[in-house]
């Protein structure tokens, strides 16, 4: 799947001219623009595109794609640049299509519990807009990412155990395909058996099959009652077991987040807080008043039976908001433990029955690393992140981090898990695709080749080299 | 997408010889076998294959596919033959692969809430097996269909509003692709961002992209409390509005089924029952005891405000079972209204906000038809079925039924709905694919051509002719 074109160092003049004519001041070749669009938030090295196109409509994206197809020039889509696996880097050069400016909320339909938006709308922007109508969109990666980017990477977050991921919450997308064709993948019915599921083919394809330019997504009524609690544990295993047991008992927890002692320490520093620096769970319960109380009581009993102590309620909306603000910003808190460092966040996800032992042993394995290591998890899903706080310019640290991640991913895949629960493949996890998918990689390549025969859509991502 | 091979009238001798050597007595060319495999349960004319292969393993399916690829002979997969849209007919001839004998339940994992099964396992077989473990699989089309067939058609049923369809409940499949490659589409993690979603590409592809030979599906704990109720209404609109309002209020009803007066009449005859012959809702609530009582009370209030009367509880497990047995067998009850007739079941699904008016007007439009017409709906999803009780050999009735269905589907698509909520496309709904999907049909064709270049997998289904 090597790109069949030149690894560009400059754009063909005819292409630049065409893009300039189309976009005017929204076409940029300035170095700061290129560099700003050449990396995400993780350890991956910057690889800037030759130019940045700030787009305003589906038709504009289609026109750009047709021009790039004509010149066989790579295209890398860009939302907010919060990617953790190098999705927005341009390893083969070419142009970046920045969809961040397409951020209009087009139609909210409370009676259908859905909304149609442009891809640059961010999750906090959307939820702020919806709040007055008693509605919310639950999928919540930590970063203030765009919803288009979340769909492209099949993202999730803290609520997935109850509300699902982008896979379950995207109803339909409009996308521009590699030849400039505009497709709307589905209507707005909640279910359909009408042909191949193009929506879910594009969700998670990371801009390699098409560029998402509009989305219709599910909304939910803000629950009548929301309560949150924290609980501390003597060790990783007892904390994780508490959540696994609660899920296995069918308690519909909305959020069940694990944070290890080192993460709590980073949080205390970053937020000037005074949490106990020991394995901790953050819970949230959604439902009716009676339902929430019932759920919380059941979970508290499970926690106590597993040596949980200090089960504390978040009292009031302000404390609740603060709790989840802290959780959503763990990445930055942890990064703050070492100025100038980057966080390499691992992302395996395994069947629940395997989670406690994998997290326990991973925690033990990484405590002697030469750099700070943290661990957090959306443990209700079987998904957790080891945070490796490294200097990406230090080859020894990079080698050590690579080895930790390799070991972890291989163990997760051996347990019928996945290399990536929610961050995506990008450039960072391509090397595990064959191990995880076997003959499936050949099928993915066939699909990629059929839908993007020139290989211009986000080359160097998702699929390993032949 | 016309098949590039002969429309077979007999199999090549070398292929017959090879299949006979492979399968022995499980390879059959007898006319009763061929006819039994040549039609489903609906109005579509029988089109028998030239031979039937009763398979026992994935490897056997792969060997058959390789032989058929060599001879360019079409393959039609077959589960229980309960298809409603001609999926199991063989319009281009060829062989039928009958997966009904692959019906082993391989591994139940209560701690992961999943199970791995062969595709011929039926939903009632599975639930009978699981009951002792306190688990169940919720997706429940009316018929005693195979779970492989349900995955292939992206089926759903009465529980989808709460538990989702096959789209949400298949974790991974093993499939044989058109060249005989065996692929397992995913591990068992509850979520993954690792590459293209091959699971959901195969779910709903109706055997045209690959043949499903094993599935891992989600299970749920049997709820602590289950209660059911019926309620009657003066007209279609008030009944449907009751459900729409309940869903919009976020009440997590497990089942909300609409049945019109004529359906109730058919039920009374078939089951010797004495339901009121007026628009009726069947509800089911799942949860804790307190939660179920709370939900039911809220729904009863909504129903009363919309002129619902006679809100009655199913008391005890026996009455509850009888209620859903009646619902699941509506197809046969309705068919019984006219001996020798077939039921043409329409299957549109629309956004909830459009449902009440579409059902009201459709009900009004069809009451003067020259044959008996019924209406039932999984109204919490926006999905309903008009039952046209026709003689498929009567051209005037077929023309009348075709016109009713055409009008209904076109209106549903205009309302951003779909031609088929859960029955699939088969041969019956191909003609609506372009209207529903526009440029998406071209993308589907590209994928089909790439993954099945010889066109041997279930030709004549899903995609319209070029």
Interface residues (C-beta under 8 A of the other chain):
Chain A: X109 X110 X111 X112 X113 X114 X153 X154 X155 X156 X160 X164 X165 X167 X168 X177 X181 X182 X183 X184 X185 X186 X187 X188 X189 X190 X191 X192 X193 X194 X195 X196 X197 X198 X200 X201 X203 X204 X205 X209 X220 X221 X223 X244 X247 X248 X249 X250 X287 X288 X290 X291 X294 X347 X349 X350 X351 X352 X353 X381 X382 X383 X413 X416 X417 X418 X419 X420 X421 X422 X423 X424 X425 X429 X432 X433 X436 X437 X438 X439 X440 X441 X442 X443 X444 X446 X447 X448 X449 X450 X451 X462 X463
Chain B: X109 X110 X111 X112 X113 X114 X153 X154 X155 X156 X160 X164 X165 X167 X168 X177 X181 X182 X183 X184 X185 X186 X187 X188 X189 X190 X191 X192 X193 X194 X195 X196 X197 X198 X200 X201 X203 X204 X205 X209 X220 X221 X223 X244 X247 X248 X249 X250 X287 X288 X290 X291 X294 X347 X349 X350 X351 X352 X353 X381 X382 X383 X413 X416 X417 X418 X419 X420 X421 X422 X423 X424 X425 X429 X432 X433 X436 X437 X438 X439 X440 X441 X442 X443 X444 X446 X447 X448 X449 X450 X451 X462 X463
